[in-house]
Amino acid sequence: MKLSKIKEILPSLENVEFQLENGTFVPEHFHVTEVGQITKNFIDCGGVIRTEKAVNFQLWDADDFEHRLKPAKLLHIINLSEEKLGIEDLEIEVEYQSQTIGKYDLEFNGKNFVLVNKTTACLAQDACGIPVEKQKKNLIELTSNSGNSCEPGSGCC
């Protein structure tokens, strides 16, 4: 989800709720402790220099049980970060600590923001010897598309 999309959604909400993909919720007394832009400069295993940018939200589960972040407050923090830091309209990455700090993509399910698990991948598969995945076909497709198939009772088998 891009920053512009969350800004579009927030005014229509009564509460800001974050949910993990497994259905559990970030405690409702969480804080958004950081909004920023992260730039990652790196070289992949194929030797290609790459740059990635993302807007970063950091969620923190505090012992402040009376705290509830309202949509208008989060929108204010976002607007302030755009004004003061020049944050671009990029995809949002959320940092949230359960057992360790996890990084998540962000989606909206119509009611809650969903922290979507991220995965790693090789960006240079052609350069580091990873075989190309074979195309999977159903057996029924192979027999129905070939002109050499036998019909039951035809005596060809």
Disulfide bonds with the S-S distance in Angstrom:
Cys150-Cys156 2.08
